Amino acid sequence: MYTFSKKLKLFSFALMILGALGLTYGFLSAPSNVEEAKAMVADAHGDGHGDIHEEITHHEADHHEEAGHDSSHDEHLLHQLQNKPWAALYVAALFFMMIALGALAFYAIQRAAQAGWSPVLYRVMEGVTGYLFPGTVIVFVLLVLSGLHLNHLFVWMDPEVVAHDELIQGKVSYLNVPFLLARAVFYIAGWNLYRYLSRKYSLAQDAVQGISFHKKNFRISAGFLVFFIYTESMMSWDWIMSVDPHWFSTLFGWYVFASMFVSGITAIALITIYLKAKGYLEKVNDNHIHDLAKFMFAISVFWTYLWFSQFMLIWYSNIPEEVTYFVTRIEDYNLPFFGMLIMNFIFPLLILMNSDYKRVNWFVVMAGIVILLGHYVDVYNMIMPATVGDQWSFGVSEIGGLLFFTGLFIYVVFNTLTKAPLEASGDPFIGESERFVY
């Protein structure tokens, strides 16, 4: 049985406390009116950017000619700055929820495929997916708070915006708060039900003769994967793509899936290596680590293929309502946009291409940390441009959100690992997994 060390537990609590303080500071420092918002922008851009008030006035004048309402630009700026702590919280909450969901999909694939190499890792996978319930509940709460108009993350939730926007009006039958929350409950209930049942059957298999629970796990895993591929796509439209309600991509569901899938596999690899270093998982060998690193490498390439396919087709067609998505990110988010490509593709490509490096733990750890940070930046790039625009920065709120959810994730996952033996001893493929050689 795994014992949650006091040092790691204190570390997770310290991260949560520091993160909570950072998020609290972010919310308290957000402007409460237009004057404060203008003053904040002036302070932030005062050096080398000329007179910010004069710049805002020019932008206002242009906007007044087009839109006909005097304070729209100022209100937009206020909403962007008020969104910053909310968006930082939402990005971090989404990212860690996606790690657990990606790990659950990987686990279900192993079960449905009746893979022989991976049963020694099942308890680690179940530990990572232990975060799914609190992670999805937190995201749901944030969606409810958005629906109550405590923030402006989803512009289609604002009746005034919808009243003047014909495109959003055409999507109201789908993009409305009650239906959004009902769909969210459906997704969350389905994912967590599978996680609960698969964990239950996995533990029950250790205590009985025969393979009855193994067969049950096989059947529900195959069914879950069908449910997952539909609901994951719809989740990506609802929770991520709808922050840009004027833009859509038919590839977006796959793109988000690739991001969460590689993040989940990477988390499994890092936790496995940590447990091995602490003397646990004796039957896990470097062949298992090699296969996890191989998946990290392969899905990183798959993610890049999807990113390029989406970008290239939109760039080539050059349709204004499509290219605006990438123009905004290239112009205002140049560093995180292209930095993400280096972290999520070029770095893992160079580090993990060599087969021998996949067996070296510190190489896998180094690549894994960069991949996880890179996919956090990926989620950041998905959410921030539509919610905070060019007022983005990686400041106290963003660091606070990342620290808080890192601490919460560590606590939940490692606490879950203490609940059952780290070896799925009753699995019919456990012997094959122990003898696995690549």
C-alpha positions in Angstrom: 0.0 0.0 0.0 1.2 3.5 -0.8 1.7 6.0 2.1 1.1 9.6 1.4 4.3 11.2 2.8 3.9 14.2 5.1 6.4 16.2 3.0 4.4 15.8 -0.2 1.1 16.5 1.7 2.6 19.7 3.2 3.9 20.6 -0.2 0.5 20.3 -1.8 -1.1 22.3 1.0 1.5 25.0 0.6 0.8 25.2 -3.1 -2.9 25.5 -2.5 -2.4 28.3 0.1 0.0 30.3 -2.1 -2.3 29.8 -5.1 -5.4 30.9 -3.2 -3.6 34.0 -2.0 -2.5 34.8 -5.5 -6.1 34.3 -6.9 -7.5 36.4 -4.0 -5.1 39.2 -4.8 -6.1 39.0 -8.5 -9.8 39.4 -7.7 -9.2 42.2 -5.2 -7.0 44.1 -7.5 -9.4 43.9 -10.5 -10.9 47.3 -11.4 -14.5 48.1 -10.2 -15.2 50.9 -12.6 -14.1 52.4 -15.9 -11.8 55.0 -14.4 -9.9 52.4 -12.4 -9.6 50.3 -15.6 -8.1 53.2 -17.6 -5.7 54.0 -14.8 -4.5 50.4 -14.6 -3.9 50.4 -18.4 -2.1 53.7 -18.2 0.2 52.5 -15.4 0.9 49.2 -17.2 1.8 51.0 -20.5 3.0 54.3 -19.3 6.6 53.7 -20.3 7.3 53.9 -24.0 3.6 53.8 -25.1 2.8 57.5 -25.1 -0.3 58.9 -23.5 -2.6 56.0 -23.0 -5.6 58.2 -22.3 -5.2 59.9 -25.7 -4.9 56.4 -27.3 -8.1 55.2 -25.6 -9.8 58.4 -26.7 -8.9 57.8 -30.4 -10.1 54.2 -30.2 -13.3 55.4 -28.6 -13.9 58.0 -31.3 -13.5 55.3 -34.0 -15.8 52.9 -32.2 -18.4 55.6 -31.6 -18.6 56.2 -35.3 -19.2 52.5 -36.0 -21.3 51.4 -33.0 -23.1 54.5 -31.9 -22.8 54.1 -28.2 -20.4 56.3 -26.3 -19.1 54.0 -23.5 -18.8 50.7 -25.3 -15.0 50.7 -25.6 -14.5 51.7 -21.9 -16.9 49.0 -20.8 -15.2 46.4 -23.0 -11.8 47.4 -21.4 -13.3 47.1 -17.9 -14.8 43.7 -18.7 -11.4 42.5 -20.0 -9.6 43.5 -16.9 -12.3 42.2 -14.6 -12.1 38.9 -16.5 -8.4 38.4 -15.9 -8.6 36.6 -12.5 -11.7 34.7 -13.6 -10.0 33.6 -16.8 -6.8 32.6 -14.9 -9.0 30.5 -12.6 -10.9 29.0 -15.5 -7.8 28.1 -17.5 -6.2 26.3 -14.6 -9.4 24.5 -13.6 -10.0 23.4 -17.2 -6.4 22.2 -17.7 -6.2 20.0 -14.6 -9.7 18.6 -15.3 -8.5 17.8 -18.8 -5.5 15.9 -17.5 -7.8 13.6 -15.5 -10.2 13.2 -18.4 -7.4 12.4 -20.8 -6.0 9.8 -18.4 -9.4 8.3 -18.1 -9.7 8.0 -21.9 -6.2 6.3 -22.0 -7.2 3.9 -19.2 -10.5 3.0 -21.0 -8.5 2.3 -24.2 -6.2 -0.1 -22.3 -9.2 -1.9 -20.9 -11.1 -2.0 -24.2 -8.1 -3.2 -26.1 -7.2 -5.7 -23.3 -3.7 -4.5 -23.5 -1.1 -6.8 -22.0 1.6 -4.3 -21.2 -0.2 -1.8 -19.0 -2.0 -3.6 -16.1 0.9 -2.8 -13.7 0.1 0.8 -14.3 -3.7 0.6 -13.7 -3.6 1.9 -10.2 -1.6 4.9 -11.2 -4.1 5.6 -13.9 -6.9 5.2 -11.4 -5.1 7.6 -9.1 -4.9 10.3 -11.8 -8.5 9.9 -12.7 -9.4 10.3 -9.0 -9.1 14.0 -9.7 -11.9 13.9 -12.3 -14.8 14.3 -9.9 -13.5 17.4 -8.0 -12.1 18.8 -11.2 -15.4 18.6 -13.1 -17.4 19.9 -10.2 -15.1 23.0 -10.0 -15.5 23.7 -13.7 -19.3 23.2 -13.4 -19.4 25.7 -10.6 -17.5 28.2 -12.7 -20.0 27.7 -15.5 -22.8 28.4 -13.1 -21.2 31.6 -11.8 -20.7 32.7 -15.4 -24.4 32.0 -16.0 -25.2 34.2 -13.0 -23.3 37.0 -14.7 -20.5 37.2 -12.1 -18.1 37.5 -15.0 -18.0 38.1 -18.7 -16.1 35.0 -19.9 -18.9 34.0 -22.3 -20.2 37.0 -24.2 -23.2 35.1 -25.5 -24.5 34.9 -21.9 -24.9 38.7 -22.0 -28.5 39.6 -23.2 -27.3 43.1 -24.3 -24.7 41.6 -26.6 -27.1 39.0 -28.0 -29.7 41.7 -28.7 -27.2 43.5 -31.1 -25.6 40.4 -32.6 -27.4 38.5 -35.3 -24.9 35.7 -35.5 -25.2 34.8 -31.8 -29.0 35.2 -32.1 -28.9 32.4 -34.6 -27.2 30.1 -32.1 -29.4 30.9 -29.1 -31.2 27.6 -29.3 -27.9 25.9 -28.5 -26.0 28.6 -26.7 -28.2 29.4 -23.7 -27.3 28.9 -20.0 -29.9 26.3 -19.0 -29.1 24.0 -21.9 -25.3 24.6 -21.4 -25.6 23.5 -17.8 -27.9 20.5 -18.6 -25.3 19.3 -21.1 -22.5 19.8 -18.6 -24.4 17.7 -16.0 -24.8 15.0 -18.7 -21.1 14.9 -19.6 -19.9 15.0 -16.0 -22.3 12.4 -14.8 -21.3 10.0 -17.6 -17.6 10.4 -17.2 -17.7 10.1 -13.4 -20.1 7.1 -13.6 -17.6 5.2 -15.8 -14.8 6.1 -13.6 -16.6 4.9 -10.5 -17.7 1.6 -12.1 -14.3 0.8 -13.7 -12.5 1.5 -10.4 -15.1 -0.6 -8.5 -14.7 -3.5 -10.9 -10.9 -3.2 -10.9 -10.7 -3.5 -7.2 -13.4 -6.3 -7.1 -11.4 -8.3 -9.6 -8.5 -8.6 -7.1 -10.7 -10.3 -4.6 -12.4 -13.0 -6.7 -11.6 -16.1 -8.7 -12.3 -15.9 -12.4 -12.4 -12.9 -14.7 -16.1 -11.8 -14.4 -15.2 -8.2 -13.3 -12.5 -8.0 -15.9 -15.2 -8.8 -18.6 -17.5 -6.2 -17.1 -14.7 -3.6 -17.2 -14.0 -4.5 -20.8 -17.7 -4.0 -21.8 -18.2 -0.7 -20.0 -14.9 0.6 -21.3 -15.9 -0.1 -24.9 -19.2 1.7 -24.3 -17.6 4.6 -22.5 -15.2 5.3 -25.4 -18.2 5.8 -27.7 -19.8 8.1 -25.1 -16.6 9.9 -24.5 -15.7 10.8 -28.1 -19.1 12.5 -28.6 -19.2 14.2 -25.2 -15.6 15.3 -25.3 -16.2 17.1 -28.6 -19.4 18.7 -27.4 -17.6 19.7 -24.1 -14.8 21.4 -26.2 -17.5 23.4 -28.1 -19.4 24.4 -25.0 -16.7 25.1 -22.5 -13.8 26.4 -24.7 -14.8 27.3 -28.3 -18.0 29.2 -27.3 -15.9 31.9 -25.6 -15.3 32.9 -29.3 -19.0 32.5 -30.5 -18.3 34.1 -33.9 -15.7 31.4 -34.7 -15.9 27.7 -35.1 -13.8 24.8 -36.3 -15.0 21.3 -37.1 -11.6 20.0 -36.0 -11.6 21.6 -32.6 -12.9 18.6 -30.7 -10.1 16.4 -31.9 -7.6 19.2 -31.2 -8.7 19.5 -27.6 -8.7 15.7 -27.3 -5.1 15.5 -28.4 -4.1 18.1 -25.8 -5.9 16.4 -22.9 -4.8 12.9 -24.0 -1.0 13.7 -24.1 -1.4 15.6 -20.8 -3.0 12.7 -19.1 -0.4 10.2 -20.4 2.4 12.5 -19.3 0.9 12.8 -15.8 0.7 9.0 -15.6 4.4 8.8 -16.6 5.6 11.4 -14.2 3.7 9.9 -11.2 4.9 6.4 -12.1 8.5 7.6 -12.2 8.0 9.4 -8.8 6.6 6.2 -7.2 9.4 4.1 -8.6 11.9 6.5 -7.1 10.2 6.1 -3.7 10.5 2.3 -3.9 7.0 1.5 -5.1 5.8 -0.2 -8.3 8.6 -2.8 -8.2 7.2 -4.6 -11.2 7.2 -1.6 -13.4 10.4 -1.6 -15.5 12.0 0.6 -18.1 10.0 -1.0 -20.8 6.8 0.4 -19.3 8.4 3.8 -19.0 9.6 3.5 -22.6 6.0 2.8 -23.8 4.6 5.7 -21.8 7.3 8.0 -23.3 6.5 6.6 -26.8 2.8 7.6 -26.3 4.0 11.0 -25.1 6.0 11.4 -28.3 3.4 10.0 -30.6 0.5 12.1 -29.3 2.7 15.2 -29.3 3.2 14.6 -33.0 -0.6 13.9 -33.4 -1.4 17.2 -31.6 0.9 19.1 -34.0 -0.7 17.5 -37.0 -4.1 18.6 -35.8 -2.8 22.1 -35.0 -1.2 22.5 -38.4 -4.3 21.1 -40.2 -6.6 23.6 -38.5 -4.2 26.5 -39.0 -3.3 25.7 -42.6 -6.8 25.2 -43.9 -8.0 28.5 -42.3 -4.9 30.3 -43.5 -5.3 28.9 -47.1 -9.0 29.7 -47.4 -8.4 33.2 -45.9 -12.1 33.7 -44.9 -12.2 36.8 -42.6 -14.5 35.4 -39.9 -12.1 32.4 -39.7 -8.7 34.0 -39.8 -9.5 36.5 -37.1 -9.0 33.7 -34.6 -5.4 33.2 -35.5 -4.7 36.9 -36.4 -5.7 37.8 -32.8 -3.4 35.2 -31.3 -0.4 35.9 -33.6 -0.6 39.7 -33.1 -1.5 39.9 -29.4 -0.2 36.5 -28.1 2.9 36.1 -30.3 5.1 34.6 -27.5 2.7 32.1 -26.0 1.3 31.2 -29.4 4.6 30.2 -31.0 6.2 29.2 -27.7 3.5 26.6 -27.3 4.6 25.0 -30.6 8.2 24.7 -29.4 7.1 23.3 -26.0 4.5 20.9 -27.4 6.2 19.7 -30.6 9.8 20.6 -31.2 11.1 19.9 -27.6 9.5 16.5 -27.2 10.4 15.7 -30.8 14.1 16.3 -30.1 14.1 14.7 -26.6 11.9 11.7 -27.1 12.7 10.7 -30.7 15.6 8.5 -29.7 14.4 5.2 -28.4 17.1 4.9 -25.7 16.2 8.3 -24.2 12.7 7.0 -23.6 14.2 4.6 -21.0 16.1 7.4 -19.1 13.9 8.7 -16.3 15.2 12.2 -16.1 14.8 12.7 -19.9 11.2 11.6 -19.6 10.6 13.8 -16.6 12.2 16.8 -18.3 10.1 16.3 -21.5 7.0 15.6 -19.4 7.3 18.9 -17.4 7.7 20.9 -20.6 4.8 19.1 -22.3 2.5 19.8 -19.3 3.5 23.5 -19.2 3.1 23.7 -23.0 -0.4 22.3 -22.9 -1.3 24.7 -20.0 -0.2 27.5 -22.4 -2.3 25.8 -25.1 -5.5 26.1 -22.9 -4.4 29.6 -22.0 -4.2 30.5 -25.8 -7.7 29.0 -26.3 -9.4 31.1 -23.5 -7.5 34.3 -22.9 -7.7 36.1 -26.3 -11.6 36.1 -26.3 -11.9 36.9 -22.6 -9.1 39.4 -21.8 -8.0 40.4 -25.3 -4.7 42.3 -25.5 -4.8 43.0 -21.7 -3.2 39.6 -21.0 -0.2 39.0 -18.9 1.2 36.1 -16.9 0.9 37.6 -13.5 -0.2 36.9 -9.9 -3.6 35.6 -10.9 -2.2 33.1 -13.5 0.6 31.9 -11.2 -1.9 31.6 -8.3 -4.4 29.6 -10.4 -1.6 27.2 -11.6 -0.2 26.8 -8.0 -3.6 26.2 -6.4 -4.7 23.5 -8.9 -1.3 21.9 -8.9 -1.5 21.5 -5.2 -5.1 20.3 -5.3 -4.3 17.8 -8.1 -1.3 16.4 -6.1 -3.3 16.0 -3.0 -6.3 14.3 -4.6 -4.3 12.0 -6.8 -1.8 10.8 -4.1 -4.6 10.5 -1.6 -6.5 8.3 -4.0 -3.4 6.1 -4.4 -3.5 5.3 -0.7 -6.9 3.7 -1.0 -5.9 0.5 -2.7 -2.8 -1.7 -3.4 -0.7 -0.3 -6.2 -0.8 -3.6 -8.0 -3.9 -4.9 -9.8 -3.1 -8.4 -8.7 -6.3 -10.0 -9.9 -6.1 -8.8 -13.5 -5.8 -11.7 -15.9 -3.0 -9.9 -17.9 -0.9 -8.9 -14.8 1.6 -11.7 -15.4 2.1 -10.6 -19.0 2.5 -7.0 -17.9 5.1 -8.0 -15.3 7.1 -9.9 -18.0 6.7 -7.1 -20.6 9.8 -6.5 -22.7 9.9 -4.1 -25.7 
